[in-house]
C-alpha cells in the first residue's frame, strides 16, 4: 500500500465530488417525498455546504492518524 500523500486540494476535490453525487440523490428523494422543488433545493444546498466542510476537516484529521495504515 502506498503512503498517503494526499494534498488538501485532493481532499477538497474528493469531498466536492462525493457531496455533489450524494446530494443529487438526496434531492431526488426529498422531492419525491415532499414535492416542493424550492424547499428541497434550499435544503439540499445548505446540506451540501455543511457536509462538504465537515468532510474536508474529517479527511484532513484522518490523514494525520496512523491507525490502520501499513508501513
KOLFISE-470607 format. One line per field, with one value per residue: residue number from 0; residue in one letter; chain; y, z, x of N, C-alpha, C in turn. Coordinates in nm, 2 decimals. Atoms other than C-alpha are relative to their C-alpha. Last residue first. Example, Ala and Ser with C-alpha at 12.3 -4.5 7.8 and 13.67 -1.06 7.14 Angstrom:
k	c(1, 0);
r	c(S, A);
c	c(A, A);
n.v	c(-0.11, -0.12);
n.w	c(0.00, 0.00);
n.u	c(-0.09, 0.09);
ca.v	c(-0.11, -0.45);
ca.w	c(0.71, 0.78);
ca.u	c(1.37, 1.23);
c.v	c(0.11, 0.12);
c.w	c(0.08, 0.00);
c.u	c(-0.08, 0.09);
# end
This chain:
k	c(70, 69, 68, 67, 66, 65, 64, 63, 62, 61, 60, 59, 58, 57, 56, 55, 54, 53, 52, 51, 50, 49, 48, 47, 46, 45, 44, 43, 42, 41, 40, 39, 38, 37, 36, 35, 34, 33, 32, 31, 30, 29, 28, 27, 26, 25, 24, 23, 22, 21, 20, 19, 18, 17, 16, 15, 14, 13, 12, 11, 10, 9, 8, 7, 6, 5, 4, 3, 2, 1, 0);
r	c(X, X, X, X, X, X, X, X, X, X, X, X, X, X, X, X, X, X, X, X, X, X, X, X, X, X, X, X, X, X, X, X, X, X, X, X, X, X, X, X, X, X, X, X, X, X, X, X, X, X, X, X, X, X, X, X, X, X, X, X, X, X, X, X, X, X, X, X, X, X, X);
c	c(A, A, A, A, A, A, A, A, A, A, A, A, A, A, A, A, A, A, A, A, A, A, A, A, A, A, A, A, A, A, A, A, A, A, A, A, A, A, A, A, A, A, A, A, A, A, A, A, A, A, A, A, A, A, A, A, A, A, A, A, A, A, A, A, A, A, A, A, A, A, A);
n.v	c(-0.05, 0.10, -0.02, 0.08, 0.13, 0.11, 0.12, -0.01, 0.00, 0.14, 0.06, -0.05, 0.06, 0.14, 0.01, -0.05, 0.10, 0.11, -0.05, -0.02, 0.13, 0.04, -0.08, 0.01, 0.13, -0.02, -0.10, 0.08, 0.09, -0.07, -0.06, 0.11, 0.04, -0.11, -0.02, -0.15, -0.06, -0.12, 0.01, 0.11, -0.05, -0.10, 0.07, 0.08, -0.10, -0.05, 0.11, 0.02, -0.10, 0.04, 0.13, -0.03, -0.08, 0.09, 0.10, -0.07, -0.04, 0.12, 0.05, -0.09, 0.02, 0.13, -0.02, -0.06, -0.14, -0.09, -0.13, -0.10, -0.10, -0.12, -0.12);
n.w	c(0.04, 0.00, 0.12, 0.12, -0.03, 0.06, -0.09, -0.11, 0.07, 0.02, -0.13, -0.04, 0.09, -0.04, -0.12, 0.02, 0.06, -0.10, -0.10, 0.07, 0.00, -0.13, -0.05, 0.08, -0.04, -0.13, 0.01, 0.06, -0.10, -0.10, 0.05, 0.02, -0.13, -0.07, 0.06, 0.00, 0.12, -0.04, -0.13, 0.02, 0.09, -0.07, -0.10, 0.07, 0.05, -0.11, -0.04, 0.11, -0.01, -0.11, 0.03, 0.12, -0.04, -0.07, 0.10, 0.09, -0.07, -0.03, 0.12, 0.03, -0.10, 0.04, 0.13, -0.04, -0.03, 0.05, 0.02, 0.03, -0.11, 0.01, 0.00);
n.u	c(-0.13, -0.11, -0.09, 0.05, 0.08, -0.07, 0.01, -0.10, -0.13, -0.04, -0.04, -0.13, -0.10, -0.01, -0.07, -0.14, -0.08, -0.02, -0.09, -0.13, -0.06, -0.03, -0.11, -0.12, -0.06, -0.06, -0.11, -0.12, -0.05, -0.07, -0.13, -0.09, -0.05, -0.07, -0.13, -0.03, 0.06, 0.07, 0.08, 0.10, 0.10, 0.08, 0.08, 0.10, 0.09, 0.09, 0.08, 0.10, 0.11, 0.09, 0.07, 0.08, 0.12, 0.09, 0.06, 0.09, 0.12, 0.07, 0.06, 0.12, 0.11, 0.06, 0.08, 0.13, -0.01, 0.11, -0.06, 0.10, 0.03, -0.08, 0.08);
ca.v	c(0.06, -0.02, 0.24, 0.12, 0.38, 0.65, 0.94, 1.27, 1.20, 1.11, 1.47, 1.60, 1.38, 1.49, 1.85, 1.82, 1.61, 1.86, 2.15, 1.95, 1.84, 2.20, 2.32, 2.04, 2.04, 2.41, 2.35, 2.04, 2.24, 2.52, 2.29, 2.08, 2.39, 2.53, 2.20, 2.12, 1.76, 1.63, 1.26, 1.25, 1.59, 1.47, 1.15, 1.35, 1.60, 1.32, 1.16, 1.49, 1.55, 1.22, 1.29, 1.65, 1.56, 1.29, 1.51, 1.80, 1.59, 1.42, 1.76, 1.91, 1.62, 1.65, 2.02, 1.95, 1.72, 1.35, 1.18, 0.87, 0.61, 0.34, 0.00);
ca.w	c(0.66, 0.69, 0.79, 1.03, 1.30, 1.17, 1.22, 1.05, 0.72, 0.94, 1.06, 0.70, 0.58, 0.87, 0.80, 0.44, 0.52, 0.77, 0.52, 0.24, 0.48, 0.57, 0.21, 0.06, 0.35, 0.28, -0.09, -0.04, 0.20, -0.05, -0.34, -0.15, -0.04, -0.39, -0.55, -0.31, -0.39, -0.04, -0.07, -0.44, -0.40, -0.09, -0.27, -0.57, -0.35, -0.15, -0.47, -0.60, -0.26, -0.27, -0.61, -0.54, -0.19, -0.33, -0.60, -0.35, -0.08, -0.32, -0.46, -0.11, 0.00, -0.33, -0.27, 0.09, -0.06, -0.04, 0.02, 0.18, 0.17, -0.10, 0.00);
ca.u	c(0.42, 0.06, -0.20, -0.48, -0.41, -0.16, -0.39, -0.29, -0.48, -0.78, -0.78, -0.76, -1.05, -1.27, -1.19, -1.29, -1.59, -1.73, -1.69, -1.86, -2.14, -2.23, -2.21, -2.42, -2.67, -2.74, -2.78, -3.00, -3.23, -3.26, -3.33, -3.59, -3.77, -3.79, -3.90, -4.17, -4.30, -4.25, -4.15, -4.04, -3.86, -3.68, -3.56, -3.44, -3.26, -3.10, -2.96, -2.84, -2.69, -2.49, -2.34, -2.24, -2.12, -1.89, -1.74, -1.69, -1.54, -1.29, -1.20, -1.15, -0.93, -0.73, -0.68, -0.56, -0.29, -0.30, 0.04, -0.10, 0.18, 0.14, 0.00);
c.v	c(-0.05, 0.07, -0.11, 0.02, -0.06, -0.14, -0.12, -0.12, 0.00, -0.01, -0.14, -0.05, 0.05, -0.07, -0.14, -0.01, 0.04, -0.11, -0.11, 0.05, 0.00, -0.14, -0.05, 0.08, -0.02, -0.13, 0.02, 0.09, -0.08, -0.09, 0.08, 0.06, -0.11, -0.04, 0.10, 0.02, 0.15, 0.08, 0.13, 0.00, -0.10, 0.05, 0.10, -0.07, -0.07, 0.10, 0.04, -0.11, 0.00, 0.10, -0.03, -0.12, 0.04, 0.07, -0.09, -0.10, 0.06, 0.03, -0.13, -0.06, 0.08, -0.03, -0.13, 0.02, 0.05, 0.14, 0.10, 0.13, 0.11, 0.09, 0.12);
c.w	c(-0.13, -0.05, 0.01, -0.13, -0.13, 0.02, -0.06, 0.09, 0.10, -0.07, -0.02, 0.14, 0.05, -0.07, 0.05, 0.13, -0.02, -0.06, 0.10, 0.10, -0.07, -0.01, 0.14, 0.06, -0.08, 0.05, 0.14, 0.00, -0.05, 0.11, 0.11, -0.05, 0.00, 0.13, 0.06, -0.05, -0.01, -0.11, 0.02, 0.13, -0.02, -0.09, 0.07, 0.10, -0.07, -0.05, 0.11, 0.03, -0.11, 0.02, 0.11, -0.03, -0.12, 0.04, 0.08, -0.10, -0.09, 0.08, 0.02, -0.13, -0.04, 0.10, -0.04, -0.12, 0.05, 0.04, -0.05, -0.02, -0.05, 0.12, 0.00);
c.u	c(0.05, 0.12, 0.11, 0.09, -0.05, -0.07, 0.07, 0.01, 0.11, 0.14, 0.04, 0.04, 0.14, 0.11, 0.01, 0.08, 0.14, 0.09, 0.04, 0.11, 0.14, 0.08, 0.04, 0.12, 0.13, 0.07, 0.07, 0.12, 0.12, 0.06, 0.07, 0.14, 0.10, 0.06, 0.09, 0.14, 0.03, -0.05, -0.08, -0.09, -0.12, -0.11, -0.09, -0.10, -0.12, -0.10, -0.10, -0.09, -0.10, -0.12, -0.11, -0.09, -0.09, -0.13, -0.10, -0.07, -0.10, -0.13, -0.08, -0.07, -0.12, -0.11, -0.07, -0.09, -0.14, 0.02, -0.10, 0.07, -0.10, -0.03, 0.09);
# end
